[in-house]
């Protein structure tokens, strides 16, 4: 594998891409690429779209209306599946909502690149809808980084709260599981509260938790948007700087929150790099390359000490990472 930065990866791919709406295939034909991602109301997925377009500006990108629009997202994929695209990048809202569309694509011999949120592997296998490759964050590892850092910040026996996304969501569950493992025996992790990936809901839930548990020493929050809602609740309780808040994503608002002190830290994953690698995977498949089953996207713990580096490099990673599609 080649270790490069996201910017370099994009430059390498752009140098080999067609400037039309197609990417040359190994057999002399052409491959058209479409992407169906989650709602662009969230800055995480805006950055993902930016990464896809940076790799190949001709890619057709469609998105769900919001993070809960499972049926709308499925309809978008079904509509595109009937067109002459040969590679599809999918970022499903749930493990199952795009399976019917993916099964249709696979039966037609299309390449499917699954990014960020994985399809349910057992359900996909049963439906003959297993994607050709998966590119995304190891969310357990991301949560683990947050848990280890939280353990270094709070006293022995401290009580910390965990705020997840939508109840039952695999990504959220893996992040909370990783956090709990990383935090270890340092203290007590309260039962996870779901806040639907929503800032206002997180603010309300965090306020409730603080009133019920005034001795909370820290919050782990499954994304930055909710983390900033929690930060508002902590500020309303006059506890800014006294209660640690660690979230996940590293979106611009999250990095700014670390810089300002609203957030103690964020575990930055890189939707820009994930989107970019998704587009690169389609280019590799069109060139006849065999795609790896799984590709782990980069993550990094961002604190006050290194947030300036993260902001300078954003939306690309500020550390080198392995990219099997770079060449």
C-alpha positions as semicolon CSV with decimal commas, in nm:
position;residue;x (nm);y (nm);z (nm)
1;X;0,000;0,000;0,000
2;X;0,108;0,354;-0,069
3;X;0,104;0,614;0,206
4;X;-0,008;0,952;0,073
5;X;-0,220;1,246;0,171
6;X;-0,577;1,288;0,048
7;X;-0,473;1,584;-0,166
8;X;-0,208;1,378;-0,339
9;X;-0,452;1,093;-0,389
10;X;-0,697;1,326;-0,554
11;X;-0,428;1,467;-0,780
12;X;-0,318;1,120;-0,888
13;X;-0,670;1,014;-0,969
14;X;-0,762;1,336;-1,145
15;X;-0,457;1,295;-1,365
16;X;-0,596;0,963;-1,489
17;X;-0,967;1,053;-1,512
18;X;-1,161;1,157;-1,817
19;X;-1,290;1,512;-1,816
20;X;-1,623;1,390;-1,954
21;X;-1,894;1,207;-1,761
22;X;-1,716;0,877;-1,804
23;X;-1,408;0,696;-1,684
24;X;-1,218;0,475;-1,932
25;X;-1,252;0,101;-1,871
26;X;-0,979;-0,157;-1,924
27;X;-1,159;-0,310;-2,223
28;X;-1,178;0,021;-2,404
29;X;-1,533;0,097;-2,299
30;X;-1,644;0,365;-2,059
31;X;-1,777;0,357;-1,702
32;X;-2,026;0,606;-1,563
33;X;-2,043;0,657;-1,186
34;X;-2,334;0,751;-0,960
35;X;-2,336;0,803;-0,584
36;X;-2,626;0,788;-0,338
37;X;-2,537;0,929;0,002
38;X;-2,707;1,045;0,321
39;X;-2,869;1,385;0,370
40;X;-2,673;1,696;0,274
41;X;-2,831;1,877;0,569
42;X;-2,537;1,736;0,766
43;X;-2,186;1,885;0,710
44;X;-2,032;1,538;0,732
45;X;-2,206;1,430;0,414
46;X;-2,145;1,765;0,247
47;X;-1,774;1,695;0,293
48;X;-1,823;1,342;0,158
49;X;-1,981;1,485;-0,157
50;X;-1,689;1,728;-0,187
51;X;-1,444;1,436;-0,175
52;X;-1,635;1,243;-0,441
53;X;-1,644;1,546;-0,667
54;X;-1,277;1,628;-0,603
55;X;-1,184;1,286;-0,737
56;X;-1,416;1,308;-1,037
57;X;-1,639;1,612;-1,084
58;X;-1,852;1,427;-1,340
59;X;-1,995;1,179;-1,090
60;X;-2,370;1,207;-1,041
61;X;-2,442;1,250;-0,669
62;X;-2,788;1,219;-0,520
63;X;-2,871;1,240;-0,150
64;X;-3,150;1,159;0,089
65;X;-3,351;1,453;0,218
66;X;-3,212;1,398;0,568
67;X;-3,058;1,136;0,795
68;X;-3,395;0,961;0,848
69;X;-3,511;0,949;0,483
70;X;-3,459;0,575;0,433
71;X;-3,733;0,522;0,174
72;X;-3,643;0,837;-0,021
73;X;-3,280;0,729;-0,039
74;X;-3,384;0,383;-0,160
75;X;-3,603;0,540;-0,430
76;X;-3,309;0,746;-0,553
77;X;-3,092;0,436;-0,588
78;X;-3,368;0,244;-0,766
79;X;-3,412;0,529;-1,014
80;X;-3,041;0,546;-1,089
81;X;-3,014;0,166;-1,115
82;X;-3,223;0,176;-1,429
83;X;-2,979;0,411;-1,601
84;X;-2,649;0,333;-1,773
85;X;-2,415;0,379;-1,477
86;X;-2,166;0,096;-1,431
87;X;-2,036;0,180;-1,081
88;X;-2,238;0,294;-0,781
89;X;-2,112;0,449;-0,459
90;X;-2,360;0,394;-0,176
91;X;-2,373;0,541;0,174
92;X;-2,684;0,377;0,324
93;X;-2,884;0,531;0,608
94;X;-2,944;0,189;0,762
95;X;-2,801;-0,157;0,714
96;X;-3,099;-0,266;0,507
97;X;-3,266;0,027;0,333
98;X;-3,063;0,000;0,010
99;X;-3,040;-0,379;-0,012
100;X;-3,312;-0,417;-0,274
101;X;-3,141;-0,164;-0,498
102;X;-2,798;-0,318;-0,444
103;X;-2,936;-0,664;-0,529
104;X;-3,073;-0,518;-0,854
105;X;-2,732;-0,368;-0,934
106;X;-2,540;-0,685;-0,858
107;X;-2,776;-0,897;-1,071
108;X;-2,699;-0,659;-1,359
109;X;-2,322;-0,695;-1,312
110;X;-2,269;-0,342;-1,181
111;X;-1,988;-0,252;-0,938
112;X;-2,106;-0,139;-0,594
113;X;-1,875;0,055;-0,362
114;X;-2,013;0,082;-0,007
115;X;-1,874;0,378;0,188
116;X;-1,901;0,500;0,548
117;X;-2,207;0,310;0,679
118;X;-2,196;-0,061;0,594
119;X;-2,485;-0,264;0,464
120;X;-2,586;-0,548;0,695
121;X;-2,349;-0,827;0,585
122;X;-2,579;-1,121;0,666
123;X;-2,883;-0,962;0,503
124;X;-2,672;-0,864;0,203
125;X;-2,541;-1,218;0,161
126;X;-2,895;-1,358;0,178
127;X;-3,015;-1,109;-0,084
128;X;-2,714;-1,153;-0,317
129;X;-2,642;-0,787;-0,248
130;X;-2,289;-0,788;-0,112
131;X;-2,096;-0,479;-0,229
132;X;-1,767;-0,522;-0,412
133;X;-1,577;-0,324;-0,150
134;X;-1,640;-0,137;0,174
135;X;-1,453;0,184;0,260
136;X;-1,510;0,337;0,600
137;X;-1,404;0,414;0,951
138;X;-1,354;0,140;1,206
139;X;-1,605;0,295;1,442
140;X;-1,508;0,074;1,734
141;X;-1,149;0,198;1,700
142;X;-1,269;0,558;1,674
143;X;-1,471;0,519;1,993
144;X;-1,177;0,349;2,157
145;X;-0,956;0,654;2,095
146;X;-1,220;0,872;2,261
147;X;-1,251;0,637;2,558
148;X;-0,879;0,624;2,619
149;X;-0,855;1,002;2,604
150;X;-1,151;1,046;2,838
151;X;-0,987;0,806;3,084
152;X;-0,679;1,029;3,084
153;X;-0,889;1,336;3,170
154;X;-1,120;1,228;3,454
155;X;-1,059;1,104;3,807
156;X;-1,085;0,740;3,912
157;X;-1,446;0,638;3,962
158;X;-1,579;0,926;3,752
159;X;-1,925;0,908;3,600
160;X;-1,949;0,973;3,226
161;X;-2,245;0,978;2,989
162;X;-2,273;0,840;2,636
163;X;-2,504;1,000;2,380
164;X;-2,565;0,802;2,063
165;X;-2,743;0,866;1,735
166;X;-3,055;0,681;1,624
167;X;-3,138;0,385;1,848
168;X;-3,017;0,064;1,684
169;X;-2,785;0,239;1,439
170;X;-2,475;0,024;1,381
171;X;-2,233;0,317;1,346
172;X;-2,349;0,479;1,669
173;X;-2,349;0,149;1,855
174;X;-1,995;0,067;1,745
175;X;-1,868;0,409;1,854
176;X;-2,026;0,376;2,198
177;X;-1,896;0,019;2,233
178;X;-1,545;0,134;2,144
179;X;-1,568;0,423;2,386
180;X;-1,676;0,196;2,670
181;X;-1,391;-0,044;2,596
182;X;-1,138;0,238;2,578
183;X;-1,263;0,397;2,900
184;X;-1,224;0,061;3,071
185;X;-1,242;0,049;3,448
186;X;-1,162;0,416;3,499
187;X;-1,520;0,489;3,607
188;X;-1,886;0,438;3,527
189;X;-2,042;0,480;3,182
190;X;-2,412;0,557;3,215
191;X;-2,668;0,385;2,994
192;X;-2,654;0,525;2,641
193;X;-2,910;0,793;2,555
194;X;-3,015;0,832;2,189
195;X;-3,038;1,183;2,042
196;X;-3,115;1,100;1,676
197;X;-2,799;1,270;1,543
198;X;-2,975;1,601;1,621
199;X;-2,816;1,901;1,797
200;X;-3,132;2,022;1,969
201;X;-3,229;1,673;2,088
202;X;-2,877;1,625;2,223
203;X;-2,898;1,957;2,408
204;X;-3,223;1,849;2,573
205;X;-3,100;1,499;2,659
206;X;-2,771;1,630;2,800
207;X;-2,958;1,883;3,013
208;X;-3,174;1,603;3,151
209;X;-2,867;1,394;3,229
210;X;-2,692;1,681;3,406
211;X;-2,995;1,748;3,624
212;X;-3,028;1,379;3,713
213;X;-2,653;1,331;3,757
214;X;-2,490;1,661;3,863
215;X;-2,161;1,480;3,920
216;X;-2,113;1,382;3,554
217;X;-1,746;1,438;3,464
218;X;-1,769;1,386;3,090
219;X;-1,978;1,315;2,782
220;X;-1,896;1,092;2,489
221;X;-2,109;1,197;2,192
222;X;-2,137;0,992;1,872
223;X;-2,103;1,289;1,637
224;X;-1,991;1,652;1,641
225;X;-2,332;1,801;1,567
226;X;-2,477;1,639;1,879
227;X;-2,154;1,718;2,064
228;X;-2,211;2,088;2,010
229;X;-2,564;2,048;2,146
230;X;-2,418;1,884;2,454
231;X;-2,167;2,171;2,481
232;X;-2,458;2,416;2,490
233;X;-2,622;2,220;2,772
234;X;-2,292;2,214;2,964
235;X;-2,253;2,588;2,913
236;X;-2,611;2,648;3,031
237;X;-2,519;2,463;3,350
238;X;-2,208;2,684;3,391
239;X;-1,985;2,377;3,360
240;X;-1,779;2,463;3,050
241;X;-1,422;2,352;3,113
242;X;-1,529;2,137;3,408
243;X;-1,709;1,864;3,211
244;X;-1,514;1,699;2,929
245;X;-1,692;1,650;2,594
246;X;-1,544;1,421;2,329
247;X;-1,729;1,366;2,002
248;X;-1,662;1,195;1,669
249;X;-1,642;1,324;1,311
250;X;-1,406;1,623;1,285
251;X;-1,642;1,831;1,071
252;X;-1,549;2,202;1,044
253;X;-1,787;2,301;1,325
254;X;-1,643;2,026;1,543
255;X;-1,285;2,136;1,484
256;X;-1,387;2,495;1,556
257;X;-1,548;2,370;1,877
258;X;-1,221;2,213;1,986
259;X;-1,036;2,532;1,900
260;X;-1,280;2,745;2,104
261;X;-1,290;2,504;2,398
262;X;-1,657;2,409;2,358
263;X;-1,543;2,054;2,285
264;X;-1,253;1,890;2,467
265;X;-1,165;1,675;2,167
266;X;-1,305;1,512;1,857
267;X;-1,204;1,188;1,692
268;X;-1,180;1,311;1,335
269;X;-1,278;1,077;1,062
270;X;-1,253;1,204;0,711
271;X;-1,568;1,192;0,498
272;X;-1,378;1,385;0,230
273;X;-1,118;1,107;0,208
274;X;-1,388;0,838;0,227
275;X;-1,577;0,996;-0,062
276;X;-1,258;1,045;-0,258
277;X;-1,154;0,682;-0,213
278;X;-1,503;0,570;-0,314
279;X;-1,463;0,749;-0,646
280;X;-1,112;0,611;-0,684
281;X;-1,243;0,257;-0,625
282;X;-1,482;0,300;-0,919
283;X;-1,193;0,420;-1,134
284;X;-0,985;0,120;-1,028
285;X;-1,270;-0,121;-1,107
286;X;-1,316;0,040;-1,449
287;X;-0,946;-0,017;-1,514
288;X;-0,987;-0,387;-1,438
289;X;-0,830;-0,381;-1,093
290;X;-0,950;-0,621;-0,822
291;X;-1,098;-0,429;-0,530
292;X;-1,010;-0,519;-0,170
293;X;-1,299;-0,639;0,046
294;X;-1,244;-0,373;0,312
295;X;-1,049;-0,049;0,332
296;X;-1,011;0,126;0,667
297;X;-1,042;0,503;0,644
298;X;-0,814;0,726;0,855
299;X;-0,905;0,866;1,197
300;X;-0,718;1,100;1,431
301;X;-0,771;1,235;1,782
302;X;-0,789;1,615;1,762
303;X;-0,730;1,813;2,079
304;X;-0,632;2,170;2,160
305;X;-0,270;2,066;2,097
306;X;-0,311;1,974;1,730
307;X;-0,635;2,139;1,620
308;X;-0,445;2,408;1,429
309;X;-0,289;2,136;1,209
310;X;-0,628;1,974;1,157
311;X;-0,789;2,304;1,058
312;X;-0,508;2,388;0,819
313;X;-0,540;2,056;0,635
314;X;-0,922;2,032;0,643
315;X;-1,114;1,875;0,483
316;X;-0,825;1,638;0,409
317;X;-0,651;1,441;0,686
318;X;-0,360;1,618;0,852
319;X;-0,171;1,289;0,888
320;X;-0,058;1,049;0,615
321;X;-0,273;0,741;0,560
322;X;-0,278;0,424;0,351
323;X;-0,477;0,447;0,029
324;X;-0,483;0,129;-0,186
325;X;-0,650;0,316;-0,473
326;X;-0,391;0,589;-0,514
327;X;-0,228;0,429;-0,816
